[in-house]
């Protein structure tokens, strides 16, 4: 399942507005805004589950578990992460306990916005609305089973192991 999910994560945003010119990342993390409905749905989920999280200007919600002390990534960085991804019903759809190298411009928008909120060694939890995840696309495993239904709200626990 991990290979399919990682491939989808990378392919989903292979054409990105994030570019590096002269070492500077040109990406405005507040340029995209989740709908009011999506924001309200996440707020309701957080409230019903007594979860404290911060709302980003984009509509993404996050909780910093550990801010980290290493290098700080930006939305155009290459990083290595460990993660667990699950749906709001608690179903885990993917996880990696070994570091996975990723280029943030090739990931879902929620990761490009969220991961730069901590430094290397940091851990955070992202509450991602569908428009910053896979939208109306369903994601399937190797057997053709839907593991992420269309329009799903995603939760990721992510540890940034390293920043390239």
BAVEX-235806 format. One line per 8 residues: for each residue x, y, z of N, C-alpha, C. Coordinates in pm, 1 decimal, padded with zeros to 6 digits. Layout:
BAVEX-235806
X/Y/Z/X/Y/Z/X/Y/Z ~ ...
***
This chain:
BAVEX-235806
00083.4/-00118.7/00000.0/00000.0/00000.0/00000.0/00087.9/00125.0/00000.0 ~ 00199.7/00122.4/00070.3/00283.7/00240.0/00083.0/00333.5/00288.4/-00053.2 ~ 00372.2/00195.7/-00139.9/00424.9/00235.5/-00270.6/00319.6/00308.3/-00353.0 ~ 00196.6/00260.6/-00350.1/00089.2/00326.0/-00424.7/00063.1/00463.3/-00368.3 ~ 00055.2/00474.2/-00235.5/00026.7/00603.5/-00173.0/00139.0/00702.9/-00202.0 ~ 00264.3/00661.1/-00185.5/00375.1/00753.2/-00210.6/00378.2/00796.5/-00356.6 ~ 00350.7/00704.1/-00446.8/00346.0/00741.3/-00587.8/00236.6/00843.5/-00611.1 ~ 00122.5/00823.5/-00548.7/00011.6/00918.1/-00563.0/00046.6/01052.0/-00502.0
00115.8/01049.3/-00388.6/00156.4/01172.3/-00322.8/00248.8/01252.3/-00413.7 ~ 00340.3/01182.9/-00478.5/00435.3/01249.9/-00566.3/00369.1/01294.8/-00695.8 ~ 00289.1/01209.9/-00755.8/00227.0/01241.6/-00884.4/00122.2/01350.7/-00870.7 ~ 00053.7/01356.0/-00758.3/-00056.5/01450.7/-00741.1/-00018.2/01594.1/-00772.5 ~ 00100.6/01629.7/-00738.6/00139.8/01768.3/-00757.4/00274.9/01779.1/-00827.3 ~ 00294.1/01698.9/-00931.8/00421.4/01703.0/-01001.3/00440.4/01833.4/-01078.9 ~ 00331.3/01902.3/-01108.2/00341.2/02033.9/-01169.3/00309.3/02134.4/-01061.6 ~ 00407.9/02205.5/-01017.6/00393.0/02287.8/-00898.6/00421.4/02433.4/-00926.1
00358.2/02518.7/-00845.1/00387.1/02661.6/-00853.2/00508.0/02696.3/-00768.3 ~ 00568.9/02597.5/-00711.5/00683.3/02617.9/-00624.3/00810.3/02603.4/-00707.2 ~ 00884.2/02710.0/-00718.4/01008.4/02704.2/-00793.2/01118.3/02770.4/-00712.7 ~ 01239.6/02729.8/-00739.1/01353.4/02792.8/-00673.5/01427.9/02875.0/-00777.2 ~ 01443.4/02999.6/-00747.2/01523.2/03089.5/-00828.7/01628.9/03149.2/-00737.9 ~ 01753.9/03131.4/-00771.7/01862.9/03185.4/-00691.8/01851.9/03140.3/-00546.5 ~ 01807.4/03016.9/-00523.4/01798.8/02964.4/-00389.2/01677.1/03011.8/-00311.3 ~ 01589.9/03090.8/-00371.8/01471.3/03140.0/-00303.0/01348.9/03061.3/-00348.8
01266.6/03025.4/-00253.4/01144.8/02950.1/-00284.3/01032.1/03048.3/-00313.5 ~ 00972.9/03037.6/-00430.2/00860.3/03123.4/-00468.0/00731.0/03045.6/-00451.5 ~ 00678.0/03047.3/-00330.8/00554.7/02975.9/-00299.8/00482.3/03054.4/-00192.1 ~ 00358.8/03090.1/-00218.0/00280.1/03165.3/-00121.2/00184.5/03067.3/-00054.1 ~ 00215.6/03031.1/00070.1/00136.5/02929.7/00138.8/-00003.4/02977.4/00177.1 ~ -00031.5/03105.4/00163.9/-00165.2/03157.1/00194.4/-00244.2/03191.6/00067.9 ~ -00187.0/03164.4/-00048.7/-00253.9/03197.5/-00174.3/-00376.5/03109.2/-00197.6 ~ -00370.8/02986.1/-00151.2/-00483.4/02895.7/-00166.3/-00560.9/02893.4/-00035.3
-00692.6/02900.9/-00042.9/-00777.5/02899.4/00076.6/-00879.5/02786.7/00066.0 ~ -00887.1/02707.3/00170.7/-00990.8/02604.6/00177.8/-01125.9/02674.1/00189.0 ~ -01230.1/02606.5/00144.9/-01364.4/02665.6/00153.0/-01407.6/02677.5/00299.1 ~ -01503.1/02766.2/00323.0/-01556.8/02782.9/00458.3/-01616.9/02652.3/00508.6 ~ -01678.5/02577.2/00420.1/-01737.6/02448.6/00457.8/-01630.0/02351.2/00505.0 ~ -01519.0/02344.3/00431.5/-01409.5/02255.5/00470.5/-01351.0/02297.7/00605.3 ~ -01330.8/02426.8/00623.2/-01275.5/02477.3/00749.4/-01370.1/02443.3/00864.2 ~ -01498.5/02465.1/00844.5/-01597.1/02437.0/00949.0/-01601.3/02288.1/00982.8
-01589.7/02203.5/00881.9/-01590.5/02059.4/00905.0/-01471.7/02017.8/00991.6 ~ -01354.3/02072.9/00963.1/-01237.3/02040.8/01045.8/-01255.4/02096.1/01186.6 ~ -01305.3/02218.2/01198.7/-01329.9/02275.1/01331.7/-01425.7/02187.1/01411.5 ~ -01530.2/02137.7/01348.0/-01625.9/02048.9/01414.7/-01558.0/01919.7/01460.3 ~ -01475.5/01861.4/01373.4/-01403.2/01739.1/01407.6/-01312.5/01763.3/01528.3 ~ -01237.2/01872.1/01524.8/-01145.4/01903.5/01634.6/-01222.5/01923.3/01764.7 ~ -01331.5/01996.2/01758.0/-01412.7/02023.4/01876.4/-01472.6/01895.2/01933.7 ~ -01530.3/01812.2/01847.6/-01592.6/01686.9/01892.3/-01491.8/01591.5/01954.7
-01366.2/01602.9/01916.3/-01262.4/01513.1/01966.3/-01169.9/01581.6/02068.1 ~ -01207.9/01701.1/02112.5/-01130.9/01777.1/02212.5/-00984.2/01791.5/02172.2 ~ -00962.8/01826.4/02045.5/-00828.2/01844.5/01991.8/-00801.2/01993.6/01977.6 ~ -00685.8/02035.8/02026.4/-00644.2/02174.2/02009.3/-00551.2/02181.2/01889.2 ~ -00583.9/02265.5/01793.7/-00502.2/02282.3/01673.6/-00509.5/02427.6/01630.4 ~ -00409.5/02468.6/01557.0/-00399.1/02605.0/01506.2/-00445.8/02607.9/01361.5 ~ -00521.7/02710.6/01326.2/-00564.4/02726.4/01187.2/-00461.4/02808.8/01111.5 ~ -00411.9/02754.4/01002.9/-00320.7/02824.9/00912.9/-00404.8/02916.9/00824.5
-00344.7/03021.1/00769.6/-00416.7/03115.1/00683.3/-00482.0/03047.2/00563.1 ~ -00435.4/02930.0/00525.4/-00490.2/02856.0/00411.8/-00616.6/02777.2/00447.3 ~ -00639.4/02754.4/00575.7/-00751.4/02671.2/00618.0/-00707.1/02535.1/00667.4 ~ -00580.9/02502.3/00648.5/-00521.6/02381.6/00705.3/-00514.0/02400.7/00856.7 ~ -00530.0/02294.0/00933.6/-00511.8/02299.6/01078.3/-00392.7/02213.2/01114.4 ~ -00322.4/02251.5/01221.7/-00204.4/02176.7/01261.7/-00179.9/02188.2/01411.4 ~ -00109.7/02088.5/01464.0/-00062.3/02088.0/01601.6/00086.0/02055.3/01597.7 ~ 00167.3/02141.4/01654.3/00310.4/02114.4/01662.6/00335.4/02035.5/01790.6
00384.8/01913.4/01775.5/00416.6/01827.5/01888.8/00557.4/01859.3/01938.1 ~ 00648.7/01880.0/01843.3/00788.1/01913.9/01872.2/00835.1/02003.4/01758.0 ~ 00880.4/02123.7/01789.5/00920.0/02219.7/01685.4/01048.1/02180.4/01613.9 ~ 01129.6/02093.4/01671.3/01255.8/02053.1/01610.5/01363.4/02157.5/01633.6 ~ 01486.6/02120.0/01606.0/01599.8/02210.7/01627.6/01693.3/02218.4/01508.0 ~ 01666.9/02142.7/01405.5/01754.8/02137.3/01289.1/01721.0/02241.1/01183.8 ~ 01757.4/02208.9/01060.0/01732.5/02298.8/00947.4/01582.3/02314.3/00925.3 ~ 01542.8/02431.9/00880.9/01401.3/02460.6/00854.8/01373.0/02445.1/00705.8
01279.6/02357.7/00670.7/01244.6/02342.7/00529.5/01155.6/02457.9/00482.9 ~ 01150.5/02476.8/00352.5/01048.7/02564.2/00294.7/00967.3/02477.8/00198.8 ~ 00870.9/02534.9/00135.1/00779.2/02459.0/00049.7/00847.0/02399.2/-00073.3 ~ 00971.7/02436.0/-00098.1/01045.1/02383.7/-00213.1/01156.3/02286.8/-00172.8 ~ 01163.1/02252.7/-00044.6/01271.1/02168.3/00007.3/01252.4/02020.9/-00023.4 ~ 01364.1/01950.5/-00018.5/01363.6/01805.1/-00016.0/01377.9/01767.1/00130.7 ~ 01296.8/01673.9/00174.8/01296.4/01632.5/00314.9/01291.4/01480.5/00323.9 ~ 01323.8/01428.8/00440.9/01299.6/01288.6/00474.4/01205.0/01290.1/00592.4
01102.0/01209.6/00584.6/00999.7/01208.6/00689.3/00960.1/01065.9/00725.1 ~ 00908.1/01051.6/00845.3/00829.7/00934.7/00882.0/00688.8/00987.2/00904.7 ~ 00589.5/00903.5/00883.8/00452.2/00954.7/00892.1/00352.0/00843.2/00914.9 ~ 00235.6/00884.1/00958.1/00118.4/00796.6/00962.7/00003.2/00879.0/00909.6 ~ -00069.3/00824.6/00812.9/-00184.4/00893.0/00755.2/-00311.1/00816.3/00785.0 ~ -00413.4/00889.0/00830.0/-00540.0/00823.2/00858.4/-00656.3/00916.7/00830.3 ~ -00773.2/00856.9/00822.8/-00896.2/00930.5/00797.8/-00957.3/00973.3/00930.5 ~ -01056.4/01059.7/00925.4/-01119.0/01107.4/01048.6/-01195.1/00996.8/01123.0
-01220.9/00884.4/01057.3/-01282.8/00770.8/01126.2/-01178.9/00681.5/01193.8 ~ -01050.9/00720.2/01184.1/-00943.0/00645.9/01248.7/-00875.9/00542.4/01161.9 ~ -00929.4/00515.4/01043.1/-00869.0/00415.9/00954.2/-00734.2/00465.5/00902.3 ~ -00629.0/00389.3/00931.0/-00495.3/00420.7/00881.4/-00486.8/00375.2/00736.8 ~ -00447.3/00465.4/00647.7/-00434.8/00426.7/00507.3/-00290.3/00409.7/00464.9 ~ -00196.2/00462.8/00542.3/-00055.1/00445.5/00509.3/00029.5/00492.5/00625.7 ~ 00150.3/00436.3/00634.0/00246.1/00482.6/00733.7/00384.8/00434.6/00696.5 ~ 00482.7/00506.4/00746.5/00621.4/00468.8/00725.5/00698.2/00500.6/00852.4
00760.0/00397.7/00909.6/00843.8/00418.6/01027.6/00989.0/00438.0/00988.5 ~ 01022.6/00408.9/00863.0/01155.8/00436.6/00809.8/01149.0/00566.7/00731.9 ~ 01253.4/00650.3/00738.6/01249.7/00778.0/00666.7/01227.5/00761.3/00516.9 ~ 01139.0/00844.4/00465.0/01105.0/00846.1/00322.9/01150.2/00980.5/00266.4 ~ 01236.1/00979.8/00162.9/01276.9/01107.3/00102.0/01168.2/01158.9/00008.2 ~ 01138.9/01288.6/00019.0/01036.0/01351.4/-00062.7/01079.8/01489.9/-00106.0 ~ 01033.5/01531.9/-00220.3/01048.3/01669.3/-00265.5/00913.7/01737.0/-00241.6 ~ 00908.7/01835.2/-00152.9/00780.8/01896.1/-00117.5/00701.9/01950.7/-00236.4
00766.0/02005.2/-00341.1/00685.7/02050.6/-00454.9/00608.0/01938.1/-00524.0 ~ 00641.5/01814.6/-00494.8/00575.7/01700.4/-00559.4/00479.0/01628.4/-00464.9 ~ 00441.1/01695.0/-00356.6/00348.3/01634.4/-00261.7/00215.7/01708.8/-00263.7 ~ 00121.4/01659.0/-00185.7/-00007.3/01728.1/-00176.4/00012.5/01864.8/-00111.2 ~ -00075.5/01954.4/-00141.8/-00066.9/02092.0/-00093.0/-00059.5/02098.7/00059.4 ~ -00135.6/02013.8/00127.0/-00133.0/02012.6/00273.1/00005.1/01985.8/00330.3 ~ 00082.8/01902.0/00264.1/00219.5/01874.4/00309.7/00310.9/01992.6/00277.5 ~ 00294.7/02051.9/00159.3/00380.1/02166.3/00121.5/00360.4/02283.0/00216.8
00238.4/02300.5/00263.6/00209.5/02408.2/00358.2/00249.8/02368.0/00499.5 ~ 00220.0/02246.2/00539.1/00237.1/02204.6/00677.4/00377.6/02168.8/00720.6 ~ 00450.0/02094.3/00639.7/00582.2/02048.3/00681.7/00677.3/02163.5/00714.9 ~ 00676.3/02275.0/00641.9/00766.7/02385.2/00678.5/00733.6/02454.4/00812.0 ~ 00630.4/02410.1/00881.0/00596.3/02468.8/01010.5/00685.5/02417.4/01123.8 ~ 00768.3/02315.0/01095.4/00863.6/02264.3/01194.0/01001.1/02250.7/01129.7 ~ 01101.1/02237.0/01214.3/01238.7/02215.1/01168.6/01269.3/02065.5/01170.5 ~ 01385.3/02030.1/01117.6/01429.2/01890.5/01122.0/01428.9/01844.4/01267.1
01382.3/01723.4/01289.3/01366.4/01670.6/01423.5/01229.6/01700.4/01481.3 ~ 01151.8/01783.3/01412.1/01020.2/01822.6/01459.8/00912.1/01724.6/01420.0 ~ 00802.9/01731.8/01495.5/00687.1/01647.0/01468.4/00562.2/01732.7/01475.6 ~ 00470.4/01708.5/01381.5/00344.3/01780.2/01383.4/00232.3/01691.1/01333.6 ~ 00110.9/01735.4/01360.5/-00007.6/01666.6/01312.2/-00081.2/01764.3/01221.7 ~ -00110.1/01720.8/01100.5/-00180.7/01803.5/01002.9/-00322.9/01752.2/00985.9 ~ -00417.6/01845.0/00983.4/-00558.0/01816.3/00957.1/-00588.3/01883.0/00823.2 ~ -00596.3/01801.7/00719.7/-00596.2/01851.2/00582.5/-00734.6/01839.5/00519.2
-00789.2/01952.7/00471.3/-00917.6/01946.7/00400.7/-00899.8/01881.8/00263.2 ~ -01008.1/01829.3/00206.9/-00998.3/01760.5/00078.0/-00929.4/01842.8/-00031.3 ~ -00955.4/01972.2/-00036.5/-00897.7/02054.5/-00143.2/-00746.3/02067.7/-00132.8 ~ -00689.8/02031.7/-00019.6/-00543.9/02034.8/-00002.5/-00486.5/01893.6/00004.2 ~ -00573.7/01796.0/-00019.6/-00532.2/01656.3/-00022.4/-00550.3/01600.8/-00161.9 ~ -00645.1/01508.5/-00176.3/-00668.8/01445.2/-00305.6/-00798.9/01488.7/-00370.4 ~ -00869.1/01584.2/-00308.1/-00991.4/01637.3/-00367.2/-01092.2/01529.0/-00398.7 ~ -01146.3/01532.2/-00518.3/-01250.2/01435.9/-00555.2/-01194.6/01306.2/-00614.4
-01063.3/01285.5/-00601.3/-01001.9/01161.0/-00649.1/-00997.5/01059.9/-00535.4 ~ -01033.5/00937.4/-00563.2/-01015.7/00832.5/-00463.7/-00880.6/00766.9/-00487.8 ~ -00818.8/00722.2/-00380.9/-00688.9/00656.6/-00390.9/-00708.1/00508.8/-00359.3 ~ -00647.2/00424.3/-00442.6/-00662.6/00279.5/-00427.7/-00528.8/00214.4/-00395.1 ~ -00535.6/00098.4/-00329.1/-00415.4/00021.5/-00301.5/-00383.8/-00067.8/-00421.4 ~ -00282.1/-00152.1/-00406.0/-00239.3/-00240.7/-00514.8/-00346.1/-00339.6/-00558.7 ~ -00441.8/-00367.0/-00472.3/-00548.4/-00462.1/-00504.3/-00672.6/-00394.2/-00560.7 ~ -00666.7/-00263.0/-00579.6/-00780.5/-00190.0/-00632.9/-00882.3/-00147.4/-00528.5
-00849.5/-00168.7/-00401.0/-00940.0/-00128.1/-00293.7/-00922.1/00020.4/-00264.7 ~ -01031.4/00090.2/-00246.7/-01024.7/00232.3/-00213.9/-00977.1/00246.0/-00070.1 ~ -00864.6/00313.4/-00050.7/-00811.9/00336.0/00084.1/-00833.7/00480.5/00128.6 ~ -00847.7/00571.0/00032.8/-00881.9/00709.7/00062.8/-00999.7/00745.4/-00027.8 ~ -01120.2/00752.7/00028.1/-01235.8/00789.6/-00053.9/-01223.4/00933.0/-00106.1 ~ -01292.8/00960.4/-00214.1/-01296.4/01096.4/-00268.7/-01344.8/01193.1/-00161.0 ~ -01294.0/01314.3/-00164.8/-01333.2/01422.7/-00073.3/-01307.7/01391.1/00073.9 ~ -01200.2/01317.9/00101.0/-01166.0/01281.0/00238.4/-01086.5/01390.0/00308.5
-01113.8/01403.9/00436.7/-01032.5/01486.1/00525.9/-00922.6/01394.9/00577.6 ~ -00799.0/01440.9/00568.9/-00684.2/01357.8/00602.3/-00615.2/01408.1/00728.4 ~ -00562.6/01314.6/00805.5/-00483.3/01348.3/00922.3/-00348.2/01279.8/00906.2 ~ -00242.9/01356.7/00922.3/-00108.2/01301.7/00913.1/-00029.6/01338.5/01037.4 ~ 00034.3/01238.9/01096.1/00134.8/01261.7/01198.8/00267.8/01249.6/01127.1 ~ 00345.0/01357.2/01125.1/00467.7/01361.7/01045.8/00583.8/01403.5/01133.1 ~ 00695.4/01331.4/01121.1/00822.0/01370.5/01182.4/00917.9/01404.3/01068.7 ~ 00972.5/01524.6/01072.9/01070.5/01565.4/00972.8/01206.9/01515.8/01021.8
01259.7/01414.4/00956.8/01384.6/01352.8/00996.9/01503.2/01436.9/00950.7 ~ 01496.4/01485.6/00826.7/01607.4/01563.8/00771.7/01556.5/01658.1/00664.2 ~ 01631.7/01766.4/00644.5/01604.0/01863.9/00539.1/01727.3/01871.7/00452.2 ~ 01708.2/01852.1/00320.4/01822.7/01855.6/00228.1/01853.2/01997.5/00187.2
***
